[in-house]
Amino acid sequence: MSPVPDPAPPREGPADVPTLIGKDASTSRPGTAAAPVSTGRRVDRVVTFVLLGLAVYNVVSALVLVPRFSTTLLDTLRRGGYDVSSFSGEADLQRAGTTIAIVSVVVFALMIWWTLRRLRAGKVTFFVPLVAGIVVSVVQLVLVFSIFLADPAFVQAILDSGAG
C-alpha cells in the first residue's frame, strides 16, 4: 500500500485578492496587521501636510492683514524706495485686500475638503494644496497689479523712480 499524499493546501480565491489598487493584500484580510505605507505615499503625505501648513499661514495672514492691507502694502513700497505719494487708489486697494481674504478662505475650505477626500482614498494629494496656493497667488497678483496699473500718475512715479 502506498502512502496517501497530504491534501494540497487550499487555494486562495478571489476574496483574498486585493480589490483596490495600491492596497496590500495583508490589509484586506481581517486580523492581519496593516502593511507599512510606501515611501512614495509617505513623501506625498509629508509634502501635502507641509503645503497645508503653509496654506493655514497664508489664510491667517490674509485675515489678519485685512484691516490695514492698503497701508501695509504702500508702506512696504515706500520702504523699498518707491514714491507712493501719487497713488490715488488706496480705497480700491483696501477692497482688494478684503477680496483676497475672502478668496483665500473659500479656496482653503475647498482645498481641505478635496485633500481629505483624496487622503482617505489613498490617492496622491500633494498637488491639491499646491494648485490652491497658485490660484490664490494669481488672484492676489491680478487684483493688486490691476489697481496699481490703473493709476497712471502712480505708474509714472514708479517708472521715474526706477530710472534714477
VEXVO-330000 format. One record per residue: residue in three letters; residue number from 1; x, y, z of N, C-alpha, C in turn. Coordinates in nm, 4 decimals. Layout:
<sites>
+-----+-----+----------+----------+----------+----------+----------+----------+----------+----------+----------+
:   r :   k :      nc1 :      nc2 :      nc3 :     cac1 :     cac2 :     cac3 :      cc1 :      cc2 :      cc3 :
+-----+-----+----------+----------+----------+----------+----------+----------+----------+----------+----------+
: Ala : NUM :        X :        Y :        Z :        X :        Y :        Z :        X :        Y :        Z :
...
+-----+-----+----------+----------+----------+----------+----------+----------+----------+----------+----------+
</sites>
This chain:
<sites>
+-----+-----+----------+----------+----------+----------+----------+----------+----------+----------+----------+
:   r :   k :      nc1 :      nc2 :      nc3 :     cac1 :     cac2 :     cac3 :      cc1 :      cc2 :      cc3 :
+-----+-----+----------+----------+----------+----------+----------+----------+----------+----------+----------+
: Met :   1 :   0.0806 :  -0.1151 :   0.0000 :   0.0000 :   0.0000 :   0.0000 :   0.0870 :   0.1242 :   0.0000 :
: Ser :   2 :   0.0485 :   0.2182 :  -0.0802 :   0.1290 :   0.3396 :  -0.0891 :   0.0749 :   0.4458 :   0.0056 :
: Pro :   3 :   0.1663 :   0.5272 :   0.0562 :   0.1213 :   0.6306 :   0.1496 :   0.0282 :   0.7290 :   0.0784 :
: Val :   4 :  -0.0682 :   0.7773 :   0.1514 :  -0.1628 :   0.8753 :   0.0964 :  -0.0974 :   1.0128 :   0.1030 :
: Pro :   5 :  -0.0939 :   1.0823 :  -0.0119 :  -0.0307 :   1.2150 :  -0.0097 :  -0.1165 :   1.3133 :   0.0698 :
: Asp :   6 :  -0.0463 :   1.4105 :   0.1284 :  -0.1169 :   1.5169 :   0.2021 :  -0.2038 :   1.5945 :   0.1048 :
: Pro :   7 :  -0.3186 :   1.6344 :   0.1510 :  -0.4023 :   1.7138 :   0.0607 :  -0.3340 :   1.8471 :   0.0317 :
: Ala :   8 :  -0.3587 :   1.8976 :  -0.0874 :  -0.2989 :   2.0256 :  -0.1279 :  -0.3560 :   2.1372 :  -0.0410 :
: Pro :   9 :  -0.2716 :   2.2363 :  -0.0117 :  -0.3227 :   2.3490 :   0.0682 :  -0.4343 :   2.4185 :  -0.0086 :
: Pro :  10 :  -0.5299 :   2.4730 :   0.0637 :  -0.6405 :   2.5388 :  -0.0061 :  -0.5897 :   2.6566 :  -0.0905 :
: Arg :  11 :  -0.6492 :   2.6672 :  -0.2075 :  -0.6107 :   2.7765 :  -0.2981 :  -0.6774 :   2.9049 :  -0.2513 :
: Glu :  12 :  -0.6058 :   3.0134 :  -0.2735 :  -0.6633 :   3.1426 :  -0.2389 :  -0.7608 :   3.1813 :  -0.3481 :
: Gly :  13 :  -0.8769 :   3.2167 :  -0.3072 :  -0.9800 :   3.2532 :  -0.4033 :  -0.9816 :   3.4024 :  -0.4288 :
: Pro :  14 :  -1.0748 :   3.4464 :  -0.5121 :  -1.0854 :   3.5880 :  -0.5459 :  -1.1064 :   3.6771 :  -0.4245 :
: Ala :  15 :  -1.1612 :   3.6240 :  -0.3162 :  -1.1838 :   3.7067 :  -0.1977 :  -1.0516 :   3.7483 :  -0.1335 :
: Asp :  16 :  -0.9465 :   3.6698 :  -0.1582 :  -0.8170 :   3.7025 :  -0.0993 :  -0.7353 :   3.7992 :  -0.1833 :
: Val :  17 :  -0.7804 :   3.8277 :  -0.3024 :  -0.7071 :   3.9175 :  -0.3910 :  -0.7494 :   4.0603 :  -0.3592 :
: Pro :  18 :  -0.6531 :   4.1502 :  -0.3390 :  -0.6923 :   4.2886 :  -0.3092 :  -0.7689 :   4.3491 :  -0.4261 :
: Thr :  19 :  -0.8734 :   4.4221 :  -0.3934 :  -0.9573 :   4.4792 :  -0.4982 :  -0.9247 :   4.6240 :  -0.5276 :
: Leu :  20 :  -0.8529 :   4.6896 :  -0.4407 :  -0.8189 :   4.8303 :  -0.4618 :  -0.6729 :   4.8421 :  -0.5013 :
: Ile :  21 :  -0.6478 :   4.9209 :  -0.6027 :  -0.5102 :   4.9444 :  -0.6459 :  -0.4367 :   5.0154 :  -0.5338 :
: Gly :  22 :  -0.3162 :   4.9719 :  -0.5073 :  -0.2351 :   5.0360 :  -0.4048 :  -0.2556 :   4.9771 :  -0.2664 :
: Lys :  23 :  -0.3474 :   4.8835 :  -0.2503 :  -0.3695 :   4.8207 :  -0.1204 :  -0.2889 :   4.6925 :  -0.1130 :
: Asp :  24 :  -0.2268 :   4.6698 :  -0.0006 :  -0.1509 :   4.5481 :   0.0233 :  -0.2495 :   4.4374 :   0.0596 :
: Ala :  25 :  -0.2210 :   4.3131 :   0.0201 :  -0.3104 :   4.2012 :   0.0474 :  -0.3323 :   4.1842 :   0.1971 :
: Ser :  26 :  -0.2332 :   4.2179 :   0.2785 :  -0.2479 :   4.1986 :   0.4225 :  -0.3492 :   4.2956 :   0.4817 :
: Thr :  27 :  -0.3777 :   4.4053 :   0.4145 :  -0.4758 :   4.4994 :   0.4673 :  -0.6178 :   4.4564 :   0.4338 :
: Ser :  28 :  -0.6339 :   4.3628 :   0.3387 :  -0.7683 :   4.3214 :   0.3006 :  -0.8156 :   4.2004 :   0.3793 :
: Arg :  29 :  -0.7289 :   4.1366 :   0.4558 :  -0.7676 :   4.0196 :   0.5341 :  -0.7908 :   4.0611 :   0.6788 :
: Pro :  30 :  -0.9001 :   4.0169 :   0.7352 :  -0.9249 :   4.0511 :   0.8753 :  -0.8218 :   3.9863 :   0.9658 :
: Gly :  31 :  -0.7839 :   4.0591 :   1.0690 :  -0.6918 :   4.0049 :   1.1675 :  -0.5454 :   4.0166 :   1.1313 :
: Thr :  32 :  -0.5122 :   4.0756 :   1.0190 :  -0.3720 :   4.0917 :   0.9834 :  -0.3322 :   4.2366 :   1.0032 :
: Ala :  33 :  -0.2062 :   4.2562 :   1.0301 :  -0.1547 :   4.3918 :   1.0510 :  -0.1486 :   4.4656 :   0.9182 :
: Ala :  34 :  -0.1698 :   4.5953 :   0.9238 :  -0.1636 :   4.6763 :   0.8022 :  -0.0192 :   4.6865 :   0.7558 :
: Ala :  35 :  -0.0020 :   4.6874 :   0.6261 :   0.1319 :   4.6996 :   0.5691 :   0.1816 :   4.8423 :   0.5889 :
: Pro :  36 :   0.3126 :   4.8605 :   0.5995 :   0.3656 :   4.9959 :   0.6145 :   0.3364 :   5.0781 :   0.4890 :
: Val :  37 :   0.3215 :   5.2078 :   0.5100 :   0.2947 :   5.2983 :   0.3987 :   0.4190 :   5.3041 :   0.3109 :
: Ser :  38 :   0.3974 :   5.2983 :   0.1797 :   0.5110 :   5.3006 :   0.0890 :   0.5801 :   5.4356 :   0.0958 :
: Thr :  39 :   0.7048 :   5.4390 :   0.0527 :   0.7836 :   5.5623 :   0.0572 :   0.7180 :   5.6725 :  -0.0246 :
: Gly :  40 :   0.6653 :   5.6384 :  -0.1414 :   0.6004 :   5.7393 :  -0.2259 :   0.4793 :   5.8005 :  -0.1584 :
: Arg :  41 :   0.3990 :   5.7182 :  -0.0942 :   0.2819 :   5.7698 :  -0.0231 :   0.3233 :   5.8517 :   0.0969 :
: Arg :  42 :   0.4290 :   5.8113 :   0.1632 :   0.4770 :   5.8851 :   0.2801 :   0.5264 :   6.0236 :   0.2378 :
: Val :  43 :   0.6016 :   6.0294 :   0.1291 :   0.6505 :   6.1579 :   0.0781 :   0.5316 :   6.2454 :   0.0377 :
: Asp :  44 :   0.4331 :   6.1869 :  -0.0287 :   0.3148 :   6.2624 :  -0.0684 :   0.2455 :   6.3213 :   0.0531 :
: Arg :  45 :   0.2299 :   6.2433 :   0.1565 :   0.1620 :   6.2920 :   0.2770 :   0.2426 :   6.4006 :   0.3462 :
: Val :  46 :   0.3733 :   6.3831 :   0.3559 :   0.4564 :   6.4856 :   0.4193 :   0.4470 :   6.6165 :   0.3412 :
: Val :  47 :   0.4634 :   6.6090 :   0.2100 :   0.4553 :   6.7295 :   0.1270 :   0.3161 :   6.7912 :   0.1375 :
: Thr :  48 :   0.2130 :   6.7076 :   0.1367 :   0.0758 :   6.7574 :   0.1487 :   0.0576 :   6.8347 :   0.2790 :
: Phe :  49 :   0.1031 :   6.7780 :   0.3902 :   0.0837 :   6.8444 :   0.5190 :   0.1700 :   6.9695 :   0.5329 :
: Val :  50 :   0.2870 :   6.9711 :   0.4738 :   0.3684 :   7.0936 :   0.4736 :   0.2959 :   7.2031 :   0.3958 :
: Leu :  51 :   0.2426 :   7.1687 :   0.2791 :   0.1690 :   7.2665 :   0.1995 :   0.0411 :   7.3116 :   0.2701 :
: Leu :  52 :  -0.0240 :   7.2217 :   0.3408 :  -0.1417 :   7.2607 :   0.4192 :  -0.1033 :   7.3594 :   0.5295 :
: Gly :  53 :   0.0110 :   7.3371 :   0.5919 :   0.0594 :   7.4305 :   0.6942 :   0.0855 :   7.5684 :   0.6357 :
: Leu :  54 :   0.1458 :   7.5715 :   0.5176 :   0.1677 :   7.6997 :   0.4507 :   0.0356 :   7.7668 :   0.4146 :
: Ala :  55 :  -0.0619 :   7.6865 :   0.3763 :  -0.1939 :   7.7407 :   0.3421 :  -0.2606 :   7.8017 :   0.4650 :
: Val :  56 :  -0.2508 :   7.7340 :   0.5786 :  -0.3072 :   7.7883 :   0.7026 :  -0.2412 :   7.9227 :   0.7342 :
: Tyr :  57 :  -0.1099 :   7.9275 :   0.7235 :  -0.0367 :   8.0521 :   0.7497 :  -0.0841 :   8.1620 :   0.6546 :
: Asn :  58 :  -0.1005 :   8.1310 :   0.5272 :  -0.1433 :   8.2295 :   0.4280 :  -0.2839 :   8.2811 :   0.4579 :
: Val :  59 :  -0.3750 :   8.1929 :   0.4929 :  -0.5128 :   8.2342 :   0.5216 :  -0.5170 :   8.3210 :   0.6469 :
: Val :  60 :  -0.4491 :   8.2791 :   0.7505 :  -0.4467 :   8.3579 :   0.8740 :  -0.3835 :   8.4947 :   0.8476 :
: Ser :  61 :  -0.2746 :   8.4976 :   0.7716 :  -0.2107 :   8.6255 :   0.7383 :  -0.3042 :   8.7162 :   0.6604 :
: Ala :  62 :  -0.3766 :   8.6601 :   0.5641 :  -0.4702 :   8.7403 :   0.4846 :  -0.5806 :   8.7971 :   0.5728 :
: Leu :  63 :  -0.6298 :   8.7176 :   0.6665 :  -0.7364 :   8.7645 :   0.7554 :  -0.6872 :   8.8710 :   0.8531 :
: Val :  64 :  -0.5671 :   8.8529 :   0.9052 :  -0.5108 :   8.9500 :   0.9996 :  -0.4778 :   9.0808 :   0.9289 :
: Leu :  65 :  -0.4381 :   9.0719 :   0.8050 :  -0.3944 :   9.1895 :   0.7303 :  -0.5099 :   9.2723 :   0.6736 :
: Val :  66 :  -0.6306 :   9.2183 :   0.6702 :  -0.7438 :   9.2871 :   0.6066 :  -0.7618 :   9.4315 :   0.6555 :
: Pro :  67 :  -0.7647 :   9.4583 :   0.7855 :  -0.7941 :   9.5952 :   0.8285 :  -0.6930 :   9.7001 :   0.7817 :
: Arg :  68 :  -0.5717 :   9.6588 :   0.7544 :  -0.4688 :   9.7563 :   0.7148 :  -0.3936 :   9.7132 :   0.5883 :
: Phe :  69 :  -0.4624 :   9.6445 :   0.4983 :  -0.3991 :   9.5909 :   0.3789 :  -0.3327 :   9.6995 :   0.2947 :
: Ser :  70 :  -0.4075 :   9.8049 :   0.2620 :  -0.3533 :   9.9086 :   0.1728 :  -0.2373 :   9.9827 :   0.2380 :
: Thr :  71 :  -0.2497 :  10.0172 :   0.3656 :  -0.1404 :  10.0916 :   0.4300 :  -0.0155 :  10.0057 :   0.4432 :
: Thr :  72 :  -0.0330 :   9.8773 :   0.4728 :   0.0822 :   9.7879 :   0.4842 :   0.1536 :   9.7735 :   0.3503 :
: Leu :  73 :   0.0774 :   9.7551 :   0.2434 :   0.1371 :   9.7389 :   0.1107 :   0.2068 :   9.8667 :   0.0652 :
: Leu :  74 :   0.1428 :   9.9797 :   0.0879 :   0.2043 :  10.1072 :   0.0485 :   0.3282 :  10.1381 :   0.1335 :
: Asp :  75 :   0.3236 :  10.1056 :   0.2620 :   0.4423 :  10.1239 :   0.3478 :   0.5581 :  10.0363 :   0.3010 :
: Thr :  76 :   0.5269 :   9.9157 :   0.2576 :   0.6308 :   9.8250 :   0.2070 :   0.6954 :   9.8829 :   0.0813 :
: Leu :  77 :   0.6139 :   9.9367 :  -0.0077 :   0.6687 :  10.0006 :  -0.1285 :   0.7518 :  10.1237 :  -0.0927 :
: Arg :  78 :   0.7025 :  10.2011 :   0.0024 :   0.7754 :  10.3209 :   0.0466 :   0.9118 :  10.2829 :   0.1028 :
: Arg :  79 :   0.9164 :  10.1794 :   0.1865 :   1.0444 :  10.1322 :   0.2427 :   1.1370 :  10.0794 :   0.1334 :
: Gly :  80 :   1.0774 :  10.0335 :   0.0234 :   1.1574 :   9.9858 :  -0.0891 :   1.2111 :  10.0989 :  -0.1754 :
: Gly :  81 :   1.1799 :  10.2224 :  -0.1391 :   1.2334 :  10.3373 :  -0.2107 :   1.1425 :  10.3915 :  -0.3198 :
: Tyr :  82 :   1.0179 :  10.3461 :  -0.3246 :   0.9251 :  10.3933 :  -0.4272 :   0.8415 :  10.5087 :  -0.3730 :
: Asp :  83 :   0.8150 :  10.6054 :  -0.4580 :   0.7323 :  10.7189 :  -0.4216 :   0.5862 :  10.6799 :  -0.4412 :
: Val :  84 :   0.5150 :  10.6623 :  -0.3316 :   0.3750 :  10.6223 :  -0.3390 :   0.2816 :  10.7394 :  -0.3085 :
: Ser :  85 :   0.3372 :  10.8604 :  -0.2976 :   0.2552 :  10.9758 :  -0.2627 :   0.1525 :  11.0082 :  -0.3711 :
: Ser :  86 :   0.1782 :  10.9683 :  -0.4949 :   0.0847 :  10.9985 :  -0.6034 :  -0.0216 :  10.8909 :  -0.6229 :
: Phe :  87 :  -0.0172 :  10.7862 :  -0.5440 :  -0.1137 :  10.6773 :  -0.5597 :  -0.2498 :  10.7213 :  -0.5071 :
: Ser :  88 :  -0.3530 :  10.7068 :  -0.5886 :  -0.4868 :  10.7534 :  -0.5512 :  -0.5867 :  10.6389 :  -0.5324 :
: Gly :  89 :  -0.5444 :  10.5160 :  -0.5423 :  -0.6374 :  10.4027 :  -0.5339 :  -0.6328 :  10.3286 :  -0.4025 :
: Glu :  90 :  -0.6107 :  10.4010 :  -0.2924 :  -0.5988 :  10.3329 :  -0.1635 :  -0.7281 :  10.2612 :  -0.1235 :
: Ala :  91 :  -0.8435 :  10.3198 :  -0.1524 :  -0.9713 :  10.2552 :  -0.1184 :  -0.9898 :  10.1277 :  -0.2014 :
: Asp :  92 :  -0.9528 :  10.1340 :  -0.3294 :  -0.9626 :  10.0149 :  -0.4140 :  -0.8673 :   9.9057 :  -0.3661 :
: Leu :  93 :  -0.7502 :   9.9478 :  -0.3225 :  -0.6518 :   9.8523 :  -0.2718 :  -0.7026 :   9.7857 :  -0.1436 :
: Gln :  94 :  -0.7700 :   9.8629 :  -0.0605 :  -0.8262 :   9.8071 :   0.0615 :  -0.9358 :   9.7056 :   0.0300 :
: Arg :  95 :  -1.0202 :   9.7351 :  -0.0679 :  -1.1240 :   9.6387 :  -0.1100 :  -1.0599 :   9.5121 :  -0.1666 :
: Ala :  96 :  -0.9489 :   9.5292 :  -0.2381 :  -0.8773 :   9.4121 :  -0.2912 :  -0.8269 :   9.3238 :  -0.1781 :
: Gly :  97 :  -0.7801 :   9.3845 :  -0.0702 :  -0.7348 :   9.3072 :   0.0457 :  -0.8469 :   9.2251 :   0.1064 :
: Thr :  98 :  -0.9656 :   9.2838 :   0.1137 :  -1.0818 :   9.2109 :   0.1647 :  -1.1188 :   9.0970 :   0.0705 :
: Thr :  99 :  -1.1159 :   9.1247 :  -0.0590 :  -1.1467 :   9.0212 :  -0.1587 :  -1.0460 :   8.9075 :  -0.1518 :
: Ile : 100 :  -0.9193 :   8.9407 :  -0.1363 :  -0.8139 :   8.8389 :  -0.1257 :  -0.8386 :   8.7500 :  -0.0037 :
: Ala : 101 :  -0.8769 :   8.8099 :   0.1081 :  -0.9034 :   8.7313 :   0.2287 :  -1.0222 :   8.6373 :   0.2073 :
: Ile : 102 :  -1.1274 :   8.6868 :   0.1432 :  -1.2447 :   8.6028 :   0.1179 :  -1.2091 :   8.4887 :   0.0233 :
: Val : 103 :  -1.1383 :   8.5201 :  -0.0840 :  -1.0966 :   8.4164 :  -0.1795 :  -1.0074 :   8.3142 :  -0.1099 :
: Ser : 104 :  -0.9180 :   8.3602 :  -0.0236 :  -0.8286 :   8.2690 :   0.0489 :  -0.9069 :   8.1712 :   0.1354 :
: Val : 105 :  -1.0075 :   8.2204 :   0.2064 :  -1.0868 :   8.1341 :   0.2938 :  -1.1679 :   8.0329 :   0.2119 :
: Val : 106 :  -1.2297 :   8.0794 :   0.1037 :  -1.3112 :   7.9900 :   0.0201 :  -1.2237 :   7.8815 :  -0.0442 :
: Val : 107 :  -1.1120 :   7.9228 :  -0.1018 :  -1.0225 :   7.8255 :  -0.1655 :  -0.9659 :   7.7299 :  -0.0608 :
: Phe : 108 :  -0.9360 :   7.7809 :   0.0583 :  -0.8846 :   7.6961 :   0.1656 :  -0.9875 :   7.5900 :   0.2045 :
: Ala : 109 :  -1.1125 :   7.6300 :   0.2190 :  -1.2173 :   7.5335 :   0.2563 :  -1.2331 :   7.4254 :   0.1498 :
: Leu : 110 :  -1.2358 :   7.4664 :   0.0239 :  -1.2453 :   7.3686 :  -0.0854 :  -1.1234 :   7.2779 :  -0.0889 :
: Met : 111 :  -1.0057 :   7.3354 :  -0.0639 :  -0.8819 :   7.2578 :  -0.0655 :  -0.8819 :   7.1530 :   0.0463 :
: Ile : 112 :  -0.9247 :   7.1910 :   0.1656 :  -0.9287 :   7.0964 :   0.2773 :  -1.0249 :   6.9813 :   0.2452 :
: Trp : 113 :  -1.1423 :   7.0144 :   0.1924 :  -1.2409 :   6.9120 :   0.1580 :  -1.1833 :   6.8137 :   0.0562 :
: Trp : 114 :  -1.1256 :   6.8665 :  -0.0509 :  -1.0719 :   6.7812 :  -0.1564 :  -0.9507 :   6.7020 :  -0.1077 :
: Thr : 115 :  -0.8656 :   6.7651 :  -0.0294 :  -0.7474 :   6.6970 :   0.0240 :  -0.7874 :   6.5793 :   0.1123 :
: Leu : 116 :  -0.8828 :   6.6014 :   0.2016 :  -0.9264 :   6.4929 :   0.2903 :  -0.9874 :   6.3774 :   0.2122 :
: Arg : 117 :  -1.0652 :   6.4090 :   0.1111 :  -1.1233 :   6.3021 :   0.0272 :  -1.0138 :   6.2187 :  -0.0381 :
: Arg : 118 :  -0.9136 :   6.2853 :  -0.0932 :  -0.8067 :   6.2130 :  -0.1626 :  -0.7200 :   6.1350 :  -0.0633 :
: Leu : 119 :  -0.6929 :   6.1923 :   0.0539 :  -0.6139 :   6.1207 :   0.1539 :  -0.6868 :   5.9945 :   0.2004 :
: Arg : 120 :  -0.8149 :   6.0059 :   0.2252 :  -0.8933 :   5.8885 :   0.2681 :  -0.8966 :   5.7803 :   0.1612 :
: Ala : 121 :  -0.8934 :   5.8227 :   0.0350 :  -0.8959 :   5.7263 :  -0.0752 :  -0.7573 :   5.6705 :  -0.1051 :
: Gly : 122 :  -0.6553 :   5.7219 :  -0.0386 :  -0.5191 :   5.6735 :  -0.0613 :  -0.4586 :   5.7223 :  -0.1913 :
: Lys : 123 :  -0.5082 :   5.8335 :  -0.2424 :  -0.4591 :   5.8863 :  -0.3699 :  -0.3513 :   5.9918 :  -0.3471 :
: Val : 124 :  -0.2728 :   6.0163 :  -0.4504 :  -0.1722 :   6.1221 :  -0.4463 :  -0.2452 :   6.2550 :  -0.4259 :
: Thr : 125 :  -0.1955 :   6.3367 :  -0.3326 :  -0.2728 :   6.4532 :  -0.2899 :  -0.1941 :   6.5833 :  -0.2885 :
: Phe : 126 :  -0.0630 :   6.5779 :  -0.2946 :   0.0168 :   6.6988 :  -0.2747 :  -0.0201 :   6.8124 :  -0.3690 :
: Phe : 127 :  -0.0686 :   6.7780 :  -0.4880 :  -0.0976 :   6.8816 :  -0.5870 :  -0.2190 :   6.9659 :  -0.5497 :
: Val : 128 :  -0.3065 :   6.9158 :  -0.4618 :  -0.4280 :   6.9905 :  -0.4264 :  -0.3927 :   7.1207 :  -0.3551 :
: Pro : 129 :  -0.3159 :   7.1188 :  -0.2444 :  -0.2806 :   7.2469 :  -0.1826 :  -0.1863 :   7.3300 :  -0.2703 :
: Leu : 130 :  -0.1093 :   7.2633 :  -0.3538 :  -0.0204 :   7.3363 :  -0.4442 :  -0.1015 :   7.4173 :  -0.5453 :
: Val : 131 :  -0.2003 :   7.3549 :  -0.6058 :  -0.2867 :   7.4245 :  -0.7023 :  -0.3659 :   7.5346 :  -0.6321 :
: Ala : 132 :  -0.4147 :   7.5072 :  -0.5119 :  -0.4893 :   7.6088 :  -0.4372 :  -0.4010 :   7.7309 :  -0.4092 :
: Gly : 133 :  -0.2767 :   7.7075 :  -0.3726 :  -0.1844 :   7.8186 :  -0.3482 :  -0.1576 :   7.8991 :  -0.4736 :
: Ile : 134 :  -0.1453 :   7.8308 :  -0.5853 :  -0.1231 :   7.9001 :  -0.7128 :  -0.2451 :   7.9845 :  -0.7488 :
: Val : 135 :  -0.3639 :   7.9294 :  -0.7291 :  -0.4871 :   8.0031 :  -0.7605 :  -0.4961 :   8.1306 :  -0.6762 :
: Val : 136 :  -0.4738 :   8.1184 :  -0.5462 :  -0.4825 :   8.2350 :  -0.4583 :  -0.3742 :   8.3373 :  -0.4943 :
: Ser : 137 :  -0.2547 :   8.2909 :  -0.5250 :  -0.1464 :   8.3827 :  -0.5622 :  -0.1784 :   8.4583 :  -0.6907 :
: Val : 138 :  -0.2341 :   8.3904 :  -0.7882 :  -0.2710 :   8.4565 :  -0.9142 :  -0.3798 :   8.5608 :  -0.8895 :
: Val : 139 :  -0.4785 :   8.5260 :  -0.8071 :  -0.5841 :   8.6223 :  -0.7739 :  -0.5241 :   8.7450 :  -0.7064 :
: Gln : 140 :  -0.4333 :   8.7235 :  -0.6111 :  -0.3683 :   8.8353 :  -0.5421 :  -0.2932 :   8.9242 :  -0.6407 :
: Leu : 141 :  -0.2127 :   8.8623 :  -0.7252 :  -0.1348 :   8.9403 :  -0.8211 :  -0.2225 :   9.0195 :  -0.9162 :
: Val : 142 :  -0.3241 :   8.9553 :  -0.9691 :  -0.4122 :   9.0228 :  -1.0650 :  -0.4835 :   9.1400 :  -0.9982 :
: Leu : 143 :  -0.5378 :   9.1181 :  -0.8797 :  -0.6089 :   9.2258 :  -0.8113 :  -0.5168 :   9.3435 :  -0.7789 :
: Val : 144 :  -0.4054 :   9.3157 :  -0.7176 :  -0.3164 :   9.4237 :  -0.6736 :  -0.2546 :   9.4960 :  -0.7930 :
: Phe : 145 :  -0.2024 :   9.4215 :  -0.8884 :  -0.1392 :   9.4879 :  -1.0026 :  -0.2397 :   9.5645 :  -1.0877 :
: Ser : 146 :  -0.3620 :   9.5131 :  -1.0998 :  -0.4608 :   9.5866 :  -1.1793 :  -0.4947 :   9.7204 :  -1.1139 :
: Ile : 147 :  -0.4959 :   9.7260 :  -0.9825 :  -0.5234 :   9.8519 :  -0.9129 :  -0.4053 :   9.9480 :  -0.9282 :
: Phe : 148 :  -0.2851 :   9.8978 :  -0.9104 :  -0.1679 :   9.9849 :  -0.9258 :  -0.1545 :  10.0352 :  -1.0693 :
: Leu : 149 :  -0.1758 :   9.9470 :  -1.1658 :  -0.1583 :   9.9860 :  -1.3056 :  -0.2720 :  10.0740 :  -1.3576 :
: Ala : 150 :  -0.3828 :  10.0795 :  -1.2853 :  -0.4940 :  10.1664 :  -1.3256 :  -0.4702 :  10.3119 :  -1.2879 :
: Asp : 151 :  -0.3655 :  10.3389 :  -1.2127 :  -0.3343 :  10.4756 :  -1.1698 :  -0.2146 :  10.5269 :  -1.2506 :
: Pro : 152 :  -0.2406 :  10.6037 :  -1.3593 :  -0.1318 :  10.6476 :  -1.4470 :  -0.0262 :  10.7324 :  -1.3767 :
: Ala : 153 :  -0.0670 :  10.8172 :  -1.2831 :   0.0304 :  10.9009 :  -1.2115 :   0.1232 :  10.8137 :  -1.1268 :
: Phe : 154 :   0.0680 :  10.7121 :  -1.0652 :   0.1486 :  10.6221 :  -0.9840 :   0.2457 :  10.5422 :  -1.0707 :
: Val : 155 :   0.1965 :  10.4923 :  -1.1833 :   0.2828 :  10.4170 :  -1.2753 :   0.3981 :  10.5045 :  -1.3217 :
: Gln : 156 :   0.3689 :  10.6277 :  -1.3545 :   0.4736 :  10.7203 :  -1.3978 :   0.5731 :  10.7474 :  -1.2855 :
: Ala : 157 :   0.5244 :  10.7618 :  -1.1639 :   0.6142 :  10.7849 :  -1.0488 :   0.7051 :  10.6646 :  -1.0273 :
: Ile : 158 :   0.6516 :  10.5439 :  -1.0430 :   0.7317 :  10.4217 :  -1.0267 :   0.8368 :  10.4150 :  -1.1373 :
: Leu : 159 :   0.7961 :  10.4451 :  -1.2603 :   0.8908 :  10.4422 :  -1.3723 :   1.0003 :  10.5466 :  -1.3534 :
: Asp : 160 :   0.9633 :  10.6642 :  -1.3047 :   1.0621 :  10.7697 :  -1.2812 :   1.1586 :  10.7328 :  -1.1690 :
: Ser : 161 :   1.1073 :  10.6676 :  -1.0637 :   1.1964 :  10.6300 :  -0.9528 :   1.2897 :  10.5176 :  -0.9919 :
: Gly : 162 :   1.2486 :  10.4340 :  -1.0855 :   1.3339 :  10.3255 :  -1.1338 :   1.4388 :  10.3725 :  -1.2309 :
: Ala : 163 :   1.4123 :  10.4836 :  -1.2995 :   1.5051 :  10.5364 :  -1.3998 :   1.6203 :  10.6111 :  -1.3340 :
: Gly : 164 :   1.6005 :  10.6549 :  -1.2097 :   1.7003 :  10.7390 :  -1.1426 :   1.8101 :  10.6579 :  -1.0904 :
+-----+-----+----------+----------+----------+----------+----------+----------+----------+----------+----------+
</sites>
